[in-house]
């Protein structure tokens, strides 16, 4: 079993593959990473971890953005001209429960030096303030106020 604490790590892509999973044949891009350093502590690491990047209607845009920003892919056909093998990246790993057991899971794949620094979960008071500002929009995207919100920015969401 992989023994990695929650944190940020330097890793190298060992290999990647495109597969389909389950009855619905959900397509995914799978990575095998060799984790070499805990960036939070500076300690060397020698672990292998796997990650699936789903290629569904809801997820493919984020996956392709990651391929471009993290691995520098600029091609036109990801199945023939993408190759991340041997490239380094930064992984954010967090434990996730599966069948009553906690396992380390790749939460984010970032470029080296990327990711959010000093990010913290919103406090209850901050969430309440957002609810007051946006009403039910926080819970129901179809109720987001009209206007210039989100226009002329380059955010992917």
C-alpha angles and dihedrals in degrees: 000000000000111000108203127138123220109282149086120301141184110235141172125218108244094183143329134210141181115233141159120234135208134342092317091050092230107196119233142170108228126201132196110204130194104213109212109168140023102227092196094058103019090233120142116248132198107193137123122220133176131217134189120210108197120225097204127131090264097046111030096086092056091045094052091045088055092049090054100042099037104032101024096239111173100163134120102227114044092193094060108022105036118097123162096160110134094012121128127232142160120257127201107208125193130174116251128189119240120174091342096310127103116231130180111252132189103245098174137011110208138174113260107281090015133115129070117309119215092358114167134187115261114263119235091255091053091051090050090051090052090050090052091048097047104023112208092345089098089063102030117043092194088066097058110134117257122239135073095331108133096004121129095012126116098220113133095226 
